[in-house]
């Protein structure tokens, strides 16, 4: 397994794991229980890791790049919804 991303919170890692799994990429959070029970231990080691199989690494990175671009576009849109 290879770390594809690191997060400050377990909930963020879980959301991104779901995104990857939705694209057919198996992803794991190796220390998920520790992250939920004792987050400071993982903060000290660099955060919550999200891992994928080595053969899925490049595809996972591409999915994450697309997700981050889409997420930023949505988050940066302060306009009110319009009705037709």
Residue pairs with C-beta under 8 A, 6 or more apart in sequence:
1 28
1 30
1 51
1 52
1 53
1 54
2 51
2 52
2 53
2 54
2 57
3 49
3 50
3 51
4 20
4 27
4 50
4 51
4 52
4 57
4 60
4 61
4 64
5 13
5 16
5 49
5 50
5 64
6 46
6 47
6 48
6 49
6 50
7 13
7 16
7 47
7 48
7 50
8 43
8 47
8 48
9 39
9 48
10 29
10 32
10 35
10 36
10 39
10 42
10 48
12 48
13 29
13 32
13 35
13 48
13 49
13 50
14 29
14 32
16 27
16 50
16 64
16 67
17 27
17 28
17 29
17 50
19 63
19 64
19 67
20 26
20 27
20 50
20 52
20 60
20 63
20 64
21 27
23 59
23 63
25 52
25 56
25 59
25 60
25 63
26 52
26 53
26 56
27 50
27 51
27 52
27 60
28 50
28 51
28 52
29 35
29 48
29 49
29 50
29 51
30 49
30 51
31 42
31 48
31 49
32 48
34 41
34 42
35 42
35 48
42 48
52 60
